[in-house]
């Protein structure tokens, strides 16, 4: 990719998104990181390598917010577009509310980000979305977490459809499972720390540069069933 290209992480204020920004800055990349409120960026603005870091605002649940980001990024070329933004639910919320909230952010919002920003991705670039193994229909033998599962399955289906509709594009499309990670969503009992997970996710995204078509992969690069 051209030296002037950037890696864009949508949803980078904490957890996996923040970890991905750290990973890519450590690899010498130029990074654009989005938070919902750029006036209060939090720890992302204090990272080492900040001379190669641009912090922007975006809320995937608000279409105009994404369009405004697209306008501000005019002239940028992206090597990697990674949509990390997402929410989880605990099961204590009203089912319908939890289902609609997960769909709105995890599926519709994430894909709105992909569709709005896709034209900035350069040739041989990589598009990624943060999915989950819980989004695998083939692997669902236990049930549970239905709003979250359904939203990630919808995200996987939507990215595959988008990839099929852009089959001639010289980019790759990847749904990524980061593992069960010690984040606010994953909880302290999770077996993976953020650094281990995001190092793997970053490796996978870089391995997808120059590739074509779609894939559903975990943080170690293993293929997951749709």
C-alpha positions in Angstrom: 0.0 0.0 0.0 1.2 3.6 -0.5 3.1 5.1 2.4 0.5 7.8 2.8 -2.3 5.3 3.5 -4.0 5.0 6.9 -5.6 2.4 9.0 -9.0 3.4 10.3 -10.4 1.9 13.5 -14.1 2.7 14.1 -14.8 2.5 17.8 -11.5 3.0 19.5 -12.2 4.6 22.9 -11.6 1.5 25.0 -11.2 -2.3 25.0 -10.5 -4.0 21.7 -10.6 -0.8 19.6 -8.1 0.9 21.8 -5.9 -2.2 21.8 -6.0 -2.3 18.0 -4.9 1.4 17.8 -1.9 0.5 20.1 -1.0 -2.5 17.9 -1.0 -0.6 14.6 0.8 2.4 16.0 3.5 0.0 17.3 3.8 -1.4 13.8 4.6 2.1 12.4 1.2 2.7 10.7 -0.7 5.9 10.4 -3.9 5.4 12.4 -7.2 7.2 12.4 -9.2 6.3 15.5 -12.8 7.2 16.1 -14.5 7.9 19.4 -18.1 9.0 19.8 -17.0 12.4 21.3 -13.7 13.8 19.9 -13.7 16.6 22.6 -13.4 13.8 25.2 -11.2 11.2 23.4 -10.0 9.5 26.6 -6.8 7.3 26.6 -6.6 6.9 22.9 -5.2 10.5 22.5 -2.4 9.8 24.9 -0.9 6.8 23.1 2.7 6.5 22.1 3.2 7.3 18.4 0.5 10.1 18.6 2.3 11.9 15.8 0.9 9.2 13.5 -2.5 9.3 15.2 -5.6 11.2 14.1 -8.6 11.1 16.5 -12.0 11.6 14.9 -15.6 11.4 16.1 -18.3 8.9 14.8 -21.3 7.2 16.1 -22.3 4.2 14.0 -25.9 4.4 15.2 -26.2 7.9 13.6 -26.0 7.9 9.8 -25.2 11.6 9.6 -22.3 11.1 12.0 -20.8 8.6 9.6 -21.4 10.9 6.6 -19.8 13.8 8.4 -16.7 11.6 9.1 -16.6 10.6 5.4 -16.5 14.2 4.4 -13.7 15.0 6.8 -11.7 12.1 5.5 -12.0 13.2 1.9 -8.6 12.6 0.2 -7.5 9.8 2.6 -6.6 6.4 1.3 -7.2 3.5 3.7 -5.2 0.3 3.7 -7.4 -1.2 6.5 -10.9 -0.3 7.5 -11.8 -2.0 10.7 -15.2 -1.5 12.3 -14.9 -2.5 16.0 -17.9 -0.5 17.4 -20.5 -2.8 19.0 -22.6 -3.4 22.1 -23.5 -6.4 24.2 -26.4 -7.2 26.5 -26.6 -9.0 29.8 -29.9 -10.9 29.3 -31.6 -8.9 32.1 -33.0 -6.3 29.7 -36.3 -6.6 28.0 -35.8 -9.0 25.1 -37.2 -6.8 22.4 -35.3 -3.7 23.5 -32.0 -5.8 23.7 -32.7 -7.3 20.3 -33.3 -4.0 18.6 -30.4 -2.3 20.3 -28.0 -5.0 19.2 -29.3 -5.0 15.7 -29.1 -1.2 15.5 -25.5 -1.0 16.5 -23.9 -4.4 15.8 -25.4 -5.1 12.4 -27.0 -2.0 10.9 -24.5 0.5 12.4 -21.4 -1.5 11.6 -22.5 -2.1 8.0 -23.5 1.5 7.6 -19.9 2.4 8.5 -18.6 -0.1 5.9 -20.8 1.2 3.2 -20.2 4.9 3.9 -16.4 4.5 4.1 -15.7 1.7 1.6 -14.8 4.0 -1.3 -11.7 5.2 0.7 -10.2 1.7 0.9 -7.3 1.5 -1.6 -6.5 -1.4 -3.9 -5.2 -4.5 -2.1 -6.8 -3.1 1.1 -8.7 -5.0 3.8 -12.1 -4.4 5.3 -12.9 -6.0 8.7 -15.8 -6.1 11.1 -15.6 -7.3 14.7 -17.9 -10.3 14.8 -18.0 -13.2 17.2 -18.1 -17.0 17.2 -21.5 -16.5 18.7 -22.6 -15.3 15.3 -21.9 -18.7 13.7 -25.2 -20.4 12.9 -23.5 -23.7 12.2 -21.8 -23.7 15.7 -24.9 -22.7 17.7 -25.7 -25.9 19.7 -26.2 -24.2 23.1 -28.4 -21.2 22.5 -28.3 -18.2 24.8 -27.3 -14.6 24.2 -29.9 -14.5 21.4 -30.0 -10.7 20.7 -26.2 -10.6 20.5 -25.9 -13.8 18.5 -28.6 -12.7 16.0 -26.9 -9.3 15.5 -23.5 -10.9 14.8 -25.1 -13.4 12.5 -26.8 -10.6 10.7 -23.5 -8.7 10.5 -21.8 -11.7 9.0 -24.5 -12.2 6.4 -24.5 -8.5 5.5 -20.8 -8.4 5.0 -20.9 -11.5 2.8 -23.6 -9.9 0.7 -21.6 -6.7 0.4 -18.5 -8.7 -0.6 -20.5 -10.6 -3.3 -21.9 -7.3 -4.6 -18.3 -6.0 -4.9 -16.7 -9.2 -6.2 -14.6 -7.2 -8.6 -13.1 -5.0 -5.9 -9.5 -5.6 -5.2 -9.9 -5.8 -1.5 -10.7 -8.5 1.1 -13.6 -8.7 3.5 -13.2 -10.3 6.9 -15.6 -11.1 9.9 -13.3 -11.4 12.9 -13.8 -13.3 16.2 -11.5 -11.7 18.8 -11.8 -14.6 21.3 -13.3 -14.2 24.8 -11.4 -11.2 26.0 -11.1 -9.4 29.4 -13.0 -6.2 28.4 -16.0 -4.5 29.9 -18.1 -6.8 27.7 -16.1 -10.0 28.2 -15.6 -9.6 31.9 -12.6 -10.4 34.1 -13.1 -14.2 33.9 -12.3 -14.2 30.2 -9.2 -16.2 29.3 -7.6 -13.7 26.9 -6.1 -10.3 27.6 -6.7 -7.4 25.2 -3.1 -7.4 24.0 -3.1 -11.0 23.0 -6.4 -10.7 21.2 -5.7 -7.5 19.4 -2.2 -8.6 18.4 -3.8 -11.6 16.7 -6.6 -9.5 15.1 -4.0 -7.1 13.7 -2.0 -10.0 12.4 -5.0 -11.4 10.6 -6.0 -8.0 9.1 -2.5 -7.5 7.8 -2.5 -11.0 6.3 -5.7 -10.1 4.4 -4.0 -7.2 2.6 -3.7 -8.1 -1.0 -6.2 -10.9 -0.7 -9.7 -11.2 -2.2 -13.1 -12.4 -1.2 -14.7 -12.9 2.3 -13.7 -14.9 5.3 -14.8 -15.6 8.9 -11.7 -15.9 11.0 -10.7 -15.9 14.7 -7.8 -13.9 16.2 -5.4 -16.8 15.4 -6.4 -16.9 11.8 -8.5 -20.1 12.0 -11.5 -20.3 9.8 -14.9 -20.4 11.5 -18.1 -21.9 10.1 -20.7 -19.4 9.0 
